[in-house]
Amino acid sequence: MKIWWALVKNEWRLYVAGRGLAFAFILALSLLAIFRFGMPVEGGESRSLEVFPVVVYCVANLQLLLMATHWESEGFAYRYYAMNRVSLGALFFAKTTVSYLTQLPLWVFCIAGYFLFFQADVPPTSVLLPVLATALHLGLALAPAGQLVAAVAQHSAQKNFLAIALFLPVCLPVLIAATGRLTALLQGAETLRYDALIVAAALIFWGAGNLLFAYLFEE
């Protein structure tokens, strides 16, 4: 537990040092502003439903941006961890944990930014809280998927391009499920099938990371 906690603190310092969090918040505002003024608003009436796929898209892009803070340091990190006899499995869980924790406030930030830019009516608390809680299991799927893609992409000369090319198709079912969940919440419908899909994807990504991360990292 002590080693895992030390890994988490080290990974968090990498995020802060790389200014990934600050850029992520700036990206969120920029994307929301672009989508706000690029989407028609009829009669000044709010259309809460139409923007949530955009918010999910924001979260996916923020994940890519956060992963980018690690790409340049992966080789140095491996030598450091190898010298200290830290397993790469523990490294995967530490990286994924930090990535997951950073996604939670970013999701809240995206939702708040939407209501700021789009001047939509805030839904009642009974709906808003489950919307915000979507971050809990959405992040559980996106965080390990992002680290797996980063492990694959780090060996390529075109790291950024390869990561984007891999991440979007891999996570597309998760993003579709999250969008469906938000739609169901706003319509008062059942969200169980969407939750099940996100959780199933999370279990697959966590299991794949536990089995394959060391191989992909060292390859």
PyMOL commands that set and color helices and strands:
alter all, ss='L'
color gray80, all
select helices_A, chain A and resi 2-17+20-38+42-44+48-71+74-83+88-118+125-153+159-187+192-218
alter helices_A, ss='H'
color red, helices_A
deselect
rebuild
show_as cartoon
